[in-house]
């Protein structure tokens, strides 16, 4: 989970920088990009991005707990389920805020 979300976030960054770079081309380029971001596919991608960020955070915290926090192997499924539940909750709250 942590590696997959990290890879997806690393792929997102260049696209984000390209969109931010449209502000350098002038107001018309930025306005066109902002109009494009009002589409439903972009909104769904934003929800997926929030889920990936929360999943990456949860996976990182789980990894820190495993490395430094007295890990017991029986807790592993519960920690993964908790991280996914928190990530899903964050994404759902963000999606409800978009409506």
Backbone bond lengths (Angstrom), bond angles and torsions (degrees), N, CA, C in turn:
res aa  C-N    CA-C-N  psi(-1)  N-CA   C-N-CA  omega(-1)  CA-C   N-CA-C  phi
1 X - - - 1.445 - - 1.532 110.35 -
2 X 1.307 116.39 -46.51 1.456 120.67 -176.77 1.523 111.27 -66.54
3 X 1.319 117.24 -42.44 1.464 120.78 -179.86 1.519 111.50 -68.48
4 X 1.330 116.60 -42.55 1.463 120.71 -178.35 1.524 110.97 -65.47
5 X 1.315 117.12 -44.95 1.461 119.19 179.14 1.525 110.85 -67.36
6 X 1.317 117.40 -36.18 1.466 120.26 176.96 1.522 112.02 -63.99
7 X 1.317 116.71 -40.59 1.463 120.78 177.65 1.523 110.81 -65.30
8 X 1.320 117.22 -43.11 1.470 120.29 179.01 1.526 111.32 -64.42
9 X 1.322 117.26 -38.57 1.461 120.39 177.92 1.526 111.01 -68.25
10 X 1.326 117.55 -35.46 1.464 120.78 177.32 1.525 110.96 -67.16
11 X 1.308 117.90 -33.02 1.463 121.30 176.42 1.533 110.04 -71.51
12 X 1.324 116.82 -33.36 1.456 121.00 -179.49 1.527 112.35 -67.02
13 X 1.318 118.17 -36.32 1.458 120.88 -172.40 1.530 114.53 -56.36
14 X 1.345 120.45 -48.04 1.466 118.02 178.59 1.530 113.23 -60.83
15 X 1.329 117.27 -36.84 1.463 120.05 177.09 1.525 110.55 -64.19
16 X 1.309 116.38 -40.07 1.460 121.01 178.23 1.525 110.58 -62.84
17 X 1.320 116.98 -43.06 1.465 120.14 179.21 1.523 111.95 -66.18
18 X 1.336 117.35 -34.58 1.460 120.25 176.25 1.526 111.31 -64.38
19 X 1.318 116.21 -41.99 1.462 119.61 178.35 1.524 110.50 -65.60
20 X 1.314 117.00 -42.58 1.467 119.75 177.21 1.520 111.30 -63.51
21 X 1.332 116.72 -32.15 1.460 121.06 179.12 1.515 113.49 -66.15
22 X 1.332 117.71 -20.12 1.464 119.03 177.70 1.516 111.72 -66.26
23 X 1.314 117.75 -21.59 1.465 120.49 176.76 1.525 110.61 -66.77
24 X 1.316 117.09 -25.09 1.466 120.57 179.95 1.523 112.27 -76.31
25 X 1.336 117.31 -19.70 1.459 120.34 -178.73 1.520 112.29 -83.11
26 X 1.293 117.11 -9.88 1.461 120.68 178.98 1.515 111.72 123.44
27 X 1.312 114.42 176.24 1.455 120.59 -175.90 1.528 112.09 -66.84
28 X 1.318 117.23 -34.88 1.468 119.92 -177.64 1.532 110.97 -65.54
29 X 1.321 116.92 -44.14 1.463 120.40 178.52 1.515 112.20 -63.85
30 X 1.317 116.18 -41.23 1.462 120.39 178.94 1.529 110.89 -67.08
31 X 1.329 117.06 -41.77 1.469 119.92 178.59 1.525 111.59 -63.13
32 X 1.317 117.21 -38.66 1.465 120.37 177.95 1.524 110.85 -65.26
33 X 1.306 116.54 -40.73 1.465 120.56 179.24 1.526 110.72 -67.13
34 X 1.325 116.62 -41.74 1.462 119.62 179.50 1.524 111.41 -66.87
35 X 1.317 117.97 -34.01 1.463 120.71 175.45 1.525 110.36 -66.24
36 X 1.332 116.69 -38.03 1.467 120.92 178.33 1.523 111.13 -64.61
37 X 1.327 117.19 -33.78 1.463 120.48 -177.32 1.521 113.10 -73.39
38 X 1.330 118.53 -7.79 1.461 120.59 176.62 1.523 112.64 -81.29
39 X 1.324 117.53 -2.57 1.461 121.02 -178.58 1.515 112.85 -72.64
40 X 1.332 116.78 156.56 1.476 120.54 -177.95 1.531 113.19 -66.28
41 X 1.323 117.98 -31.47 1.462 119.85 179.09 1.526 110.88 -66.88
42 X 1.318 116.17 -38.91 1.470 119.93 178.51 1.527 110.04 -68.85
43 X 1.328 116.77 -39.67 1.472 119.53 178.11 1.532 110.86 -62.60
44 X 1.325 116.82 -41.90 1.471 120.19 177.27 1.525 110.50 -64.78
45 X 1.329 116.60 -37.13 1.463 120.34 177.81 1.526 111.07 -65.56
46 X 1.330 116.79 -35.59 1.463 119.74 177.36 1.526 111.27 -64.94
47 X 1.317 116.77 -40.33 1.464 120.48 177.29 1.526 109.76 -64.00
48 X 1.340 116.46 -42.49 1.467 120.09 177.65 1.527 110.68 -63.40
49 X 1.323 117.21 -37.00 1.459 120.98 178.62 1.527 110.98 -64.79
50 X 1.322 116.74 -42.52 1.472 119.64 177.64 1.528 109.90 -63.19
51 X 1.334 116.74 -40.78 1.462 119.74 177.02 1.530 110.22 -60.79
52 X 1.335 117.11 -44.92 1.466 120.21 -179.77 1.520 111.58 -63.31
53 X 1.328 116.66 -41.31 1.468 119.49 177.86 1.522 111.45 -62.06
54 X 1.333 116.23 -45.58 1.465 119.64 -179.83 1.526 111.18 -67.68
55 X 1.340 116.94 -38.06 1.464 120.00 178.21 1.529 110.41 -66.21
56 X 1.320 116.71 -38.66 1.458 120.05 178.86 1.535 110.27 -66.51
57 X 1.323 116.04 -40.66 1.465 119.89 176.60 1.523 110.67 -63.66
58 X 1.332 116.78 -46.78 1.467 119.94 179.30 1.513 112.59 -62.77
59 X 1.333 116.49 -40.68 1.463 120.18 177.34 1.519 112.09 -65.00
60 X 1.331 115.42 -38.15 1.461 119.24 177.57 1.519 112.45 -66.53
61 X 1.334 115.97 -41.02 1.464 119.11 177.35 1.522 111.18 -65.91
62 X 1.348 115.95 -39.33 1.460 119.73 177.06 1.526 109.95 -61.77
63 X 1.331 116.03 -42.71 1.461 120.43 179.69 1.531 111.20 -63.74
64 X 1.322 117.04 -41.12 1.465 119.86 176.86 1.528 110.82 -63.26
65 X 1.322 116.18 -40.37 1.454 119.36 178.51 1.527 111.01 -64.11
66 X 1.331 116.45 -40.13 1.465 120.47 179.17 1.527 110.07 -65.39
67 X 1.336 116.38 -42.15 1.468 120.54 -176.37 1.526 112.51 -72.39
68 X 1.335 116.77 -40.96 1.458 119.15 -168.83 1.520 115.33 -121.76
69 X 1.322 118.79 -1.23 1.450 118.15 -168.00 1.508 117.57 -119.24
70 X 1.280 120.14 37.80 1.449 119.57 176.23 1.517 113.05 63.33
71 X 1.295 116.72 53.86 1.458 123.40 -174.43 1.518 111.31 -67.69
72 X 1.322 115.31 138.38 1.459 122.46 170.63 1.515 107.53 -118.27
73 X 1.326 119.24 129.04 1.469 121.10 -176.44 1.523 114.53 -56.07
74 X 1.319 117.83 -28.26 1.459 120.03 -179.28 1.531 111.75 -68.52
75 X 1.328 117.91 -18.62 1.460 121.73 -178.53 1.524 113.05 -84.22
76 X 1.323 117.25 -13.84 1.466 120.78 -173.94 1.535 113.13 -54.30
77 X 1.326 120.65 -51.39 1.476 119.21 179.28 1.528 112.77 -61.81
78 X 1.308 117.29 -36.71 1.465 119.96 179.17 1.527 111.23 -67.04
79 X 1.325 117.07 -39.13 1.464 120.34 178.80 1.526 110.93 -66.49
80 X 1.311 117.13 -40.74 1.460 120.66 178.63 1.526 110.02 -65.92
81 X 1.324 117.24 -43.84 1.460 120.51 179.22 1.522 110.99 -63.68
82 X 1.310 117.37 -39.05 1.460 120.51 178.69 1.520 110.91 -65.24
83 X 1.325 117.77 -43.92 1.465 121.53 178.99 1.529 110.77 -61.48
84 X 1.325 117.54 -42.31 1.463 120.78 178.56 1.524 111.39 -68.04
85 X 1.316 117.07 -37.42 1.466 120.22 178.77 1.524 111.03 -65.01
86 X 1.315 117.11 -43.07 1.470 120.57 178.35 1.526 109.95 -65.08
87 X 1.333 117.62 -41.99 1.466 120.95 178.67 1.516 111.27 -62.35
88 X 1.322 117.04 -42.59 1.463 120.87 179.07 1.522 111.05 -65.82
89 X 1.314 117.16 -41.37 1.458 121.17 178.26 1.528 110.77 -61.64
90 X 1.315 117.27 -44.34 1.466 120.65 178.41 1.527 111.06 -61.24
91 X 1.328 117.10 -44.37 1.458 120.65 -179.81 1.524 111.35 -65.18
92 X 1.329 117.53 -40.46 1.465 120.47 178.85 1.526 111.92 -66.52
93 X 1.313 116.97 -41.36 1.462 119.69 176.94 1.519 111.09 -63.33
94 X 1.327 117.01 -40.15 1.456 120.44 177.16 1.527 110.71 -65.23
95 X 1.339 117.58 -41.39 1.463 121.47 179.40 1.521 110.50 -63.94
96 X 1.318 118.68 -40.27 1.458 120.99 178.23 1.512 111.34 -66.39
97 X 1.310 117.24 -31.60 1.463 121.66 177.59 1.523 111.02 -69.73
98 X 1.328 117.75 -27.21 1.465 121.48 179.75 1.516 112.09 -74.36
99 X 1.318 117.67 -25.99 1.468 120.21 -175.42 1.493 113.24 -71.94
